[in-house]
Amino acid sequence: MTRLAIIGGGGWGTALSIVLAPRFDQVRLWVFERDLAARMAESRENDLYLPGFRAPGNVTVTADLETALEGARIVLGVMPSHHAHRLYTEMLPFLNPSMAFVSATKGIETGSLLRMSQVIREVLSPAFHPRVAALSGPTFAPEIARGDPAALVVSSTDAELARSVQEAFVGPTFRLYRNTDLVGVEVGAALKNVIAIGAGVCHGLGMGNNTLAALITRGLAEITRLAVAMGGQPGTLAGLAGLGDLVLTCNGDLSRNRKVGIELAKGRKLCEILGSTRMVAEGVETTFAAMDLASRHRVEMPITTQMNAILKEGRPPREAIRELMERELKGE
């Protein structure tokens, strides 16, 4: 029996359980909230994070990690990045070297500045050497659950692992490309959320397409600079995990990070915005981590710097934009 364990029952984890269910004999979806898990087991619907979509019959919903992981061939992590270290630590007694680990979490761990694949290796390596891949690309959960065609990247330094995950996950509406640039894929996946908050700010201030196009283009330039400084490949950032995901997140109305930016432009305080939703906007914590990474690798990231000033220091958005426009002139 081919079994998939999905750890994280938010909108994205639930959508993945729906689209991947036909590819596995059994899918076990771990949900943190026990009351939600109980409701999902009965109704087959995630009424909290992805209402309107029913999980297939071979998806088992559980709030117990041991049950979720038992017999799994692939462990797909879809938890928020700030919970990743704790959850992999809690999972460790139920994991073994035969499992493949795929991270679909887009973020950087605060403090350690580890990418998610590095978090997995750090937690699991004392017990065994894990085989790790990352799944990323331009995707909104409701559209995946609805069956809209989508294209993603699966990346691993182990080319054979990337190929096996690609073959296991691909389906009629779910196309996967593979590469070996794990750094580029994970950096692009995390930092696009920072730029997306900026896109929301611009939209909230009533700025048009010219501004958005400039933000996306220059945002991609600084993400690429950081990724390359960390060992990534520039071509990766021109693909699905870089430009593709950035364009979607900066333009799409379903983007949580973009919504944060829109609310900031209205003058609302960050704590108030984040406290009013159960959804996680990864871009906030990633902004702070990106600043530390930029300092560590001596990379100039002007948009991220201004987003940090807005989020951490309360700088008025229009003042931040003026700072960007009045920077020293230079070549592209």
C-alpha positions as CSV (number, residue, x, y, z in Angstrom):
1,M,0.0,0.0,0.0
2,T,1.3,3.4,-1.0
3,R,0.7,5.9,1.8
4,L,1.2,9.7,2.0
5,A,1.3,11.6,5.3
6,I,0.5,15.3,5.1
7,I,1.4,17.3,8.2
8,G,-0.6,20.5,8.3
9,G,-4.3,20.8,7.8
10,G,-4.6,24.4,6.7
11,G,-5.9,25.4,3.4
12,W,-2.8,24.4,1.4
13,G,-2.4,21.0,3.2
14,T,-6.1,20.3,2.7
15,A,-5.9,21.2,-1.0
16,L,-2.8,18.9,-1.4
17,S,-4.7,16.1,0.2
18,I,-7.5,16.5,-2.4
19,V,-5.3,16.8,-5.5
20,L,-2.9,14.0,-4.4
21,A,-5.5,11.5,-3.1
22,P,-5.9,9.8,-6.5
23,R,-2.1,9.1,-6.6
24,F,-2.0,7.1,-3.4
25,D,-3.8,4.2,-1.8
26,Q,-4.2,6.2,1.4
27,V,-3.6,9.8,2.4
28,R,-3.4,10.7,6.1
29,L,-3.9,14.4,6.9
30,W,-2.7,15.6,10.3
31,V,-4.7,18.6,11.6
32,F,-3.5,20.5,14.7
33,E,-7.0,21.5,15.9
34,R,-8.7,18.4,17.4
35,D,-12.2,19.8,17.0
36,L,-11.5,20.6,13.4
37,A,-10.1,17.1,12.8
38,A,-13.3,15.6,14.3
39,R,-15.5,17.8,12.1
40,M,-13.5,17.0,9.0
41,A,-13.6,13.3,9.7
42,E,-17.4,13.5,9.7
43,S,-18.1,16.1,7.0
44,R,-15.1,15.6,4.8
45,E,-14.8,19.4,4.6
46,N,-12.3,21.8,6.2
47,D,-14.8,24.5,7.2
48,L,-12.2,26.6,8.8
49,Y,-9.4,26.9,6.2
50,L,-10.9,25.6,2.9
51,P,-14.7,25.5,3.0
52,G,-16.6,24.2,0.0
53,F,-14.3,21.3,-0.9
54,R,-14.7,17.7,0.2
55,A,-11.8,15.4,0.8
56,P,-11.8,12.1,-1.1
57,G,-12.7,8.8,0.7
58,N,-9.1,7.6,0.9
59,V,-8.1,10.7,3.0
60,T,-8.0,10.0,6.7
61,V,-8.0,13.0,8.9
62,T,-6.4,12.7,12.3
63,A,-5.0,14.9,15.1
64,D,-2.5,12.2,16.2
65,L,1.0,12.4,14.7
66,E,1.7,8.7,15.2
67,T,-1.4,7.7,13.3
68,A,-0.7,10.1,10.5
69,L,2.8,8.9,10.0
70,E,2.3,5.1,10.4
71,G,3.5,3.3,7.2
72,A,4.0,6.5,5.2
73,R,6.2,6.4,2.2
74,I,6.3,10.2,1.8
75,V,6.0,12.8,4.5
76,L,4.7,16.1,3.1
77,G,5.3,19.0,5.5
78,V,2.8,21.9,5.1
79,M,3.0,23.5,8.6
80,P,3.7,27.2,9.1
81,S,7.5,27.8,9.2
82,H,7.5,28.9,12.9
83,H,6.1,25.5,13.9
84,A,8.3,23.4,11.7
85,H,11.2,22.7,14.2
86,R,8.8,21.8,17.0
87,L,6.7,19.5,14.8
88,Y,9.6,17.6,13.2
89,T,10.9,17.1,16.7
90,E,7.6,15.7,17.9
91,M,7.4,13.5,14.8
92,L,10.9,12.1,15.1
93,P,10.0,9.0,17.2
94,F,7.6,7.9,14.4
95,L,10.0,8.6,11.4
96,N,12.5,6.2,9.7
97,P,15.1,6.4,6.9
98,S,12.9,4.7,4.3
99,M,10.6,7.8,4.3
100,A,11.0,10.7,1.8
101,F,10.5,14.2,3.2
102,V,9.0,16.9,1.1
103,S,8.6,20.4,2.4
104,A,5.8,22.6,1.0
105,T,6.3,25.2,3.7
106,K,7.4,28.6,2.4
107,G,9.5,30.5,5.0
108,I,12.8,30.9,6.8
109,E,13.1,29.9,10.5
110,T,13.5,33.0,12.7
111,G,16.7,33.2,14.7
112,S,18.5,30.3,13.1
113,L,17.8,31.6,9.5
114,L,17.5,28.0,8.3
115,R,15.6,27.1,5.2
116,M,12.9,24.5,5.8
117,S,15.0,21.6,4.3
118,Q,17.8,22.6,6.7
119,V,15.4,22.5,9.6
120,I,14.4,19.0,8.6
121,R,18.0,17.9,8.4
122,E,18.9,19.5,11.7
123,V,16.2,17.8,13.6
124,L,16.4,14.4,11.9
125,S,20.1,14.0,11.3
126,P,21.0,12.8,14.8
127,A,18.7,9.8,14.2
128,F,19.3,9.2,10.5
129,H,20.2,11.0,7.3
130,P,16.9,12.2,5.7
131,R,16.1,12.4,2.0
132,V,14.7,15.9,1.6
133,A,12.9,17.7,-1.2
134,A,11.0,21.0,-1.5
135,L,7.7,21.6,-3.4
136,S,7.0,25.1,-4.6
137,G,5.3,27.2,-7.3
138,P,2.5,29.6,-8.1
139,T,-0.5,28.0,-6.3
140,F,-3.5,29.1,-4.4
141,A,-5.2,26.4,-2.3
142,P,-8.8,26.9,-3.6
143,E,-7.8,26.7,-7.2
144,I,-5.8,23.5,-6.6
145,A,-8.7,21.9,-4.8
146,R,-11.0,23.0,-7.6
147,G,-8.9,21.2,-10.1
148,D,-7.5,24.2,-12.1
149,P,-4.3,23.2,-14.0
150,A,-1.1,24.2,-12.1
151,A,2.6,23.8,-12.5
152,L,5.1,23.5,-9.6
153,V,8.7,22.6,-9.0
154,V,10.0,19.7,-6.9
155,S,13.7,20.3,-5.9
156,S,16.3,18.2,-4.2
157,T,20.1,17.9,-4.2
158,D,19.2,14.2,-4.7
159,A,18.1,14.1,-8.3
160,E,16.6,10.6,-8.0
161,L,14.5,11.7,-5.1
162,A,13.2,14.7,-7.1
163,R,12.3,12.4,-9.9
164,S,10.5,9.9,-7.7
165,V,8.4,12.6,-6.0
166,Q,7.7,14.1,-9.4
167,E,6.4,10.8,-10.6
168,A,4.4,10.2,-7.4
169,F,2.7,13.6,-7.4
170,V,2.0,14.4,-11.0
171,G,-1.6,14.2,-12.2
172,P,-4.0,15.6,-14.8
173,T,-4.2,19.0,-13.3
174,F,-0.9,19.0,-11.3
175,R,2.2,19.2,-13.3
176,L,5.6,19.1,-11.7
177,Y,9.1,20.1,-13.0
178,R,12.2,19.0,-11.1
179,N,15.5,20.7,-10.4
180,T,18.5,20.3,-8.0
181,D,18.7,23.9,-6.8
182,L,17.2,23.5,-3.4
183,V,18.6,26.9,-2.2
184,G,17.1,28.9,-5.1
185,V,13.7,27.2,-4.8
186,E,13.4,27.8,-1.0
187,V,14.7,31.3,-1.0
188,G,12.4,32.3,-3.9
189,A,9.4,30.6,-2.1
190,A,10.0,32.5,1.1
191,L,11.0,35.9,0.0
192,K,8.2,36.4,-2.6
193,N,6.0,36.9,0.4
194,V,7.9,39.9,1.5
195,I,7.4,41.6,-1.9
196,A,3.8,40.6,-1.9
197,I,3.2,42.6,1.3
198,G,4.7,45.5,-0.6
199,A,2.4,44.9,-3.5
200,G,-0.6,45.0,-1.2
201,V,0.7,48.3,0.2
202,C,0.9,49.8,-3.3
203,H,-2.6,48.5,-4.1
204,G,-4.0,49.9,-0.9
205,L,-2.6,53.3,-1.6
206,G,-4.3,53.3,-5.0
207,M,-1.2,52.9,-7.1
208,G,-1.5,51.3,-10.5
209,N,0.1,48.8,-12.8
210,N,3.3,50.8,-13.5
211,T,4.2,50.7,-9.8
212,L,3.3,47.0,-9.4
213,A,5.4,46.0,-12.4
214,A,8.4,48.0,-11.1
215,L,8.0,46.4,-7.6
216,I,7.8,42.8,-9.0
217,T,10.8,43.4,-11.3
218,R,13.1,45.0,-8.7
219,G,11.8,42.6,-6.0
220,L,12.9,39.7,-8.2
221,A,16.3,41.3,-8.7
222,E,17.0,41.5,-4.9
223,I,15.6,38.0,-4.2
224,T,17.9,36.7,-6.9
225,R,20.9,38.5,-5.5
226,L,20.3,36.9,-2.1
227,A,19.7,33.5,-3.5
228,V,22.9,33.5,-5.5
229,A,24.9,34.8,-2.6
230,M,23.5,31.8,-0.6
231,G,24.5,29.3,-3.3
232,G,21.4,29.3,-5.5
233,Q,21.2,29.6,-9.3
234,P,19.8,32.7,-11.0
235,G,17.9,30.7,-13.5
236,T,15.8,29.1,-10.8
237,L,14.5,32.5,-9.8
238,A,13.3,33.1,-13.4
239,G,11.1,30.0,-13.2
240,L,8.0,28.8,-11.3
241,A,9.5,28.9,-7.8
242,G,10.7,32.5,-8.4
243,L,9.0,34.7,-10.9
244,G,5.9,32.5,-11.2
245,D,5.2,32.5,-7.5
246,L,6.1,36.2,-7.2
247,V,3.7,37.3,-9.9
248,L,0.8,35.2,-8.5
249,T,1.3,36.4,-4.9
250,C,1.7,40.0,-5.8
251,N,-1.4,40.1,-8.0
252,G,-3.8,37.5,-6.6
253,D,-6.7,38.5,-4.4
254,L,-6.3,35.2,-2.4
255,S,-2.7,36.2,-1.3
256,R,-2.7,36.5,2.5
257,N,0.5,38.5,2.4
258,R,-0.9,41.0,-0.1
259,K,-3.9,41.4,2.1
260,V,-1.6,42.4,5.0
261,G,-0.1,45.1,2.8
262,I,-3.5,46.4,1.8
263,E,-4.5,46.7,5.5
264,L,-1.2,48.4,6.4
265,A,-1.9,51.0,3.7
266,K,-5.2,51.8,5.4
267,G,-3.2,52.7,8.5
268,R,-4.0,49.6,10.6
269,K,-1.4,48.4,13.0
270,L,0.3,45.1,12.2
271,C,-0.6,43.4,15.5
272,E,-4.3,44.3,14.8
273,I,-4.1,42.9,11.3
274,L,-2.5,39.6,12.3
275,G,-4.8,39.2,15.3
276,S,-7.9,39.4,13.1
277,T,-7.2,36.3,11.1
278,R,-6.3,32.6,11.7
279,M,-4.4,32.5,8.5
280,V,-0.6,32.8,8.6
281,A,1.1,35.5,6.6
282,E,4.6,34.1,6.3
283,G,6.0,37.3,4.8
284,V,6.0,39.2,8.1
285,E,8.5,36.9,9.9
286,T,10.3,36.3,6.6
287,T,11.0,40.0,6.2
288,F,12.9,40.1,9.5
289,A,14.8,36.9,8.6
290,A,15.6,38.3,5.2
291,M,17.2,41.4,6.7
292,D,19.5,39.2,8.8
293,L,20.3,37.1,5.8
294,A,21.1,40.2,3.7
295,S,23.4,41.4,6.4
296,R,25.1,38.0,6.7
297,H,25.7,37.7,3.0
298,R,26.3,41.5,2.4
299,V,23.5,41.8,-0.1
300,E,21.7,45.0,-0.8
301,M,17.9,44.6,-0.5
302,P,16.2,48.0,-0.6
303,I,12.6,46.9,-1.0
304,T,13.0,44.4,1.9
305,T,14.6,47.1,3.9
306,Q,11.7,49.4,3.5
307,M,9.2,46.6,4.2
308,N,11.1,45.9,7.4
309,A,10.8,49.6,8.4
310,I,7.1,49.5,7.8
311,L,6.5,46.3,9.7
312,K,8.9,46.7,12.6
313,E,9.3,50.4,13.0
314,G,5.9,51.6,11.8
315,R,7.3,53.8,9.0
316,P,4.4,55.3,6.9
317,P,4.1,53.4,3.6
318,R,4.3,56.6,1.5
319,E,7.5,57.6,3.2
320,A,9.0,54.2,2.5
321,I,8.1,54.5,-1.2
322,R,9.6,57.9,-1.3
323,E,12.8,56.5,0.2
324,L,12.9,53.9,-2.6
325,M,12.4,56.4,-5.4
326,E,15.0,58.9,-4.1
327,R,17.8,56.3,-3.7
328,E,21.1,56.9,-5.4
329,L,20.9,56.5,-9.1
330,K,22.6,53.5,-10.6
331,G,22.6,51.1,-13.6
332,E,20.2,48.2,-13.8
